[in-house]
Amino acid sequence: MHTVRFRFGLLLLAFAAVTAAAGDALLKYIPAGTEYAVSVDADALRKLSFFKELSTNSDAKTFLEDFERDYNIRLEDCSELLFVGGGRRLRGMLAETRLSEQALASRLRKFGDRFSISGEGGRKLYCLLSADSIVSSRITIALTYLEPQVVLATEREYIAPFFTGLAAPAEARRALVTAPKGRPLAWSFLRVEALTGGKKKKNDLSSMFLKGMRTAYLELNVAGDGSGWRLDGSALCANAASAQQIAMLLPTYLQLGAGLLFADDPALGREFLQQVKIIPDNDRVILELNVPKSLADRLGGFLESQAKKRIAPPDPVPPGVGPAVGPGGK
């Protein structure tokens, strides 16, 4: 549970630290069938003092290593990232990168026979087989250059569906995602009705919450060096009645989430929730979250303490005391 709480908090704060929306260089490669998109400005993230402090954390180091393993490219190579996907077979990461195609191939060749080059749709794919000890768990990650500074990275089996999605008219593909009008620090878009369509209707809290929601959009800004931040969200609903219902249910979900994340400091969780405003506006629900520097500092300290607790060694076992044996044990 500590791991889940810390990783959620790490993701939340990392998302809060980014500083620009994905540009047209990436948006024009959104494929048909896209149901979600998340944009991150990696260059701006690295400039923040917050990220420099975060990068010394063991979980952050593991995240960076996992990123390279999952996408065949290092985060330090990327200027901007755009994660997109939809359905079961459409997913991928688009990246604006400084790494040349020749440099990438040279780096991947060091992995020996795990590296290979293949083709799809007239494009060259740089593939790397994972090194999992269990053969059945091994997957091949493919990376291909869509233009000299834009790459697509995903599992090899998802390359063809992605290329098929790119064959649709550019204007129609671009209209699938609500991108920011200005220059927010970061943004994400979710087509909720596409993800929930076709499922059996239930009367549980989750189904009631999502029932009348069509799309959800979030954008985030940071203040100064990232010491304080603001999150703005908007959910488009089926009608005004649905918006009112969702506005009533949303605080319950936030309280449940805060209860997990701040289980070791409920007072901090309550203070965090006090910064949230939920406003129904006709067929939309508006969410505003302001985190001033003082609260951001406390949140950072809390997450750091959670990380240390998670990696703390177990209490020593006294000499002569073995593991407990249950009834019927030997």
QUICOR-V607857 format. One record per residue. OMEGA is omega in radians with two decimals (999 if undefined). BURIAL is 1 if it has 24 or more other ideal C-beta (glycine too) atoms within 12 Angstrom, else 0. D_FIRST is the distance of its C-alpha to the first C-alpha in Angstrom with 1 decimal. Layout:
# QUICOR-V607857
OMEGA:BURIAL:D_FIRST
OMEGA:BURIAL:D_FIRST
This chain:
# QUICOR-V607857
3.10:0:0.0
-3.13:0:3.8
-3.14:0:5.3
-3.11:0:5.1
-3.08:1:6.2
-3.13:1:8.6
3.08:1:9.9
3.13:0:10.6
3.11:1:12.3
3.12:1:14.1
-3.12:1:15.4
-3.10:1:16.5
3.08:1:18.4
3.09:1:19.8
-3.14:1:21.1
-3.02:1:22.6
-3.07:1:24.5
-2.95:1:26.6
3.03:1:30.2
3.13:1:32.2
3.09:1:32.4
-3.10:1:33.2
-3.12:0:36.9
-3.14:0:39.4
3.12:1:39.2
-3.08:1:35.9
-3.11:1:36.3
3.11:1:39.4
3.02:1:37.5
-3.07:1:35.2
3.02:1:36.0
-3.10:1:37.2
-3.14:1:34.4
3.13:1:31.9
3.08:1:29.4
3.09:1:27.0
3.09:1:27.5
-3.10:1:25.6
3.11:1:27.7
3.05:1:26.9
-3.06:1:29.6
3.13:1:28.7
-3.12:1:31.8
3.12:1:31.1
-3.09:1:27.5
-3.11:1:28.8
-3.08:0:31.3
3.10:1:29.0
3.12:0:28.4
-3.12:1:24.8
3.13:1:24.3
3.10:0:26.2
-3.12:0:23.8
-3.06:1:20.7
3.10:0:22.4
-3.12:0:22.3
-3.09:1:18.5
3.12:0:17.2
3.12:1:14.7
3.11:1:17.7
3.10:0:20.0
3.12:0:17.9
-3.12:0:17.9
3.11:1:21.7
3.11:0:22.2
3.13:0:20.4
-3.14:1:22.5
-3.14:1:25.7
-3.07:0:24.9
-3.01:1:24.1
3.12:1:27.1
-3.14:1:29.7
-3.12:1:30.1
3.12:1:28.7
-3.13:1:27.3
3.11:0:30.1
-2.94:1:32.7
3.04:1:31.7
3.12:1:33.1
3.12:1:31.5
3.04:1:29.0
3.12:1:29.0
-3.13:1:26.6
3.10:1:28.2
3.11:1:27.9
-3.14:1:28.7
-3.08:0:28.9
-3.00:0:27.9
3.13:0:30.1
3.11:1:30.4
3.12:1:28.0
3.07:1:28.6
3.02:1:28.4
-3.10:1:31.6
2.95:1:32.1
-2.95:1:35.0
3.03:1:35.6
-3.08:0:38.0
-3.13:1:37.7
3.13:0:40.9
3.13:1:41.1
-3.14:0:43.1
3.11:0:40.6
-3.13:1:37.7
3.13:1:39.7
-3.14:0:40.7
-3.07:0:37.1
3.13:1:36.0
3.14:0:39.0
3.13:0:37.7
3.04:0:35.3
-3.03:0:38.4
3.02:0:38.6
-3.12:0:35.1
3.08:1:36.7
3.09:0:39.1
3.10:0:40.9
-3.11:0:41.6
3.09:0:42.7
3.09:1:41.9
3.14:0:44.0
3.14:0:46.2
3.13:1:43.4
3.13:0:42.4
3.05:1:38.8
-2.98:1:37.3
3.11:1:35.0
3.11:1:32.7
-3.13:1:31.3
-3.04:1:27.9
-3.14:0:27.8
-3.14:0:25.3
3.09:0:26.5
-3.03:0:26.4
-3.09:0:29.4
-3.13:0:28.3
-3.10:0:25.2
3.10:0:27.4
3.11:0:28.0
3.09:1:30.6
-3.14:1:29.9
3.08:1:33.0
-3.14:1:34.1
3.13:1:37.3
3.07:1:39.2
2.98:1:40.3
-3.00:0:42.4
-3.11:0:42.8
3.13:0:39.9
-3.14:1:37.6
3.02:1:35.6
3.11:1:33.5
3.11:1:30.7
3.06:1:29.2
-3.05:1:29.2
-3.08:1:32.8
-3.12:0:32.9
3.13:1:32.0
-3.10:1:34.9
3.09:1:37.6
3.12:1:35.9
3.13:1:35.2
3.09:1:38.9
3.11:0:40.0
3.13:1:38.2
-3.13:1:40.0
3.13:0:43.3
3.14:0:43.2
-3.06:0:45.1
-3.10:0:43.4
3.13:0:44.0
3.13:0:42.4
-3.11:1:39.3
-3.11:0:39.0
-3.12:0:39.2
-3.02:1:36.0
3.02:1:33.8
3.13:1:34.2
-3.10:1:34.2
3.09:1:34.6
-3.14:0:38.2
-3.13:0:37.9
3.09:0:35.9
-3.13:1:32.4
3.10:1:29.9
3.11:1:27.8
3.05:1:27.7
-3.12:1:26.2
3.14:1:27.8
3.05:1:26.7
-3.00:1:29.2
-3.08:1:27.4
3.11:0:30.4
-3.11:1:30.5
-3.10:0:26.9
-3.11:1:27.4
3.07:0:31.0
3.14:0:32.1
3.12:0:29.1
-3.13:0:30.0
3.10:0:30.0
3.14:0:27.6
3.13:0:27.7
-3.05:0:23.9
-3.11:0:22.5
-3.13:0:21.4
3.12:0:24.8
-3.10:0:26.6
-3.06:1:24.9
-3.00:1:25.8
-3.06:1:29.1
-3.09:1:31.3
3.13:1:29.7
3.12:1:31.5
3.08:1:30.1
-3.10:1:27.6
3.09:1:28.2
2.96:1:26.4
-2.99:1:28.0
3.12:1:26.9
3.05:1:29.0
3.14:1:28.5
3.08:0:31.0
-3.10:0:32.8
3.13:0:30.7
-3.11:1:27.5
3.07:1:27.0
-3.10:1:26.9
-3.09:1:26.2
3.11:1:27.0
3.09:1:25.5
-3.14:1:28.0
3.12:1:27.4
3.08:1:29.8
3.07:1:29.4
-3.05:1:32.7
-3.11:1:33.1
-3.14:1:35.7
-3.10:0:37.6
3.13:0:37.6
3.10:0:36.5
3.13:1:33.4
3.12:1:32.6
-3.13:0:33.0
3.14:1:30.7
3.11:1:27.9
3.11:1:28.5
-3.08:0:28.0
-3.04:1:24.8
3.12:1:23.1
3.12:0:22.3
3.11:0:20.4
3.13:0:18.1
3.12:1:17.7
3.10:0:16.9
3.12:0:14.2
3.13:0:12.6
3.12:1:13.3
3.09:0:11.9
-3.06:0:8.3
-3.05:1:9.1
-3.12:1:11.3
-3.13:0:9.9
3.11:0:11.3
-3.10:0:14.4
-3.13:0:15.6
3.10:0:19.0
3.10:1:18.0
3.12:1:16.4
3.11:0:19.7
3.10:0:21.7
-3.11:1:20.0
3.13:1:20.8
-3.14:0:24.3
-3.06:1:25.0
3.03:1:24.6
3.12:0:27.8
-3.01:1:28.2
3.01:0:31.9
-3.10:1:33.4
-3.06:0:36.4
-3.11:0:38.5
3.12:1:36.6
2.99:1:33.8
-3.12:1:30.9
3.08:1:30.5
3.09:1:27.4
3.10:0:27.7
3.10:1:25.2
3.11:1:26.6
3.13:1:24.7
-3.08:0:27.3
-3.09:0:27.2
3.13:0:26.5
3.11:1:23.3
3.11:1:22.4
3.13:0:22.8
3.09:1:20.6
3.11:1:17.8
3.11:1:18.4
3.13:0:18.3
-3.13:1:15.1
3.09:1:13.3
3.12:1:15.3
3.10:0:14.3
3.13:1:10.5
-3.14:1:11.7
3.14:0:13.9
-3.10:0:11.5
-3.09:1:9.3
-3.14:0:12.7
3.13:0:14.4
3.14:0:16.3
3.10:0:15.9
-3.13:0:18.5
3.11:0:21.8
-3.14:0:23.3
3.14:0:26.8
3.09:0:29.7
3.14:0:30.8
-3.13:0:27.6
3.11:0:26.3
-3.14:0:23.3
3.13:0:23.5
-3.11:0:25.5
3.12:0:25.2
3.13:0:28.3
-3.14:0:30.6
-3.13:0:29.1
999:0:31.5
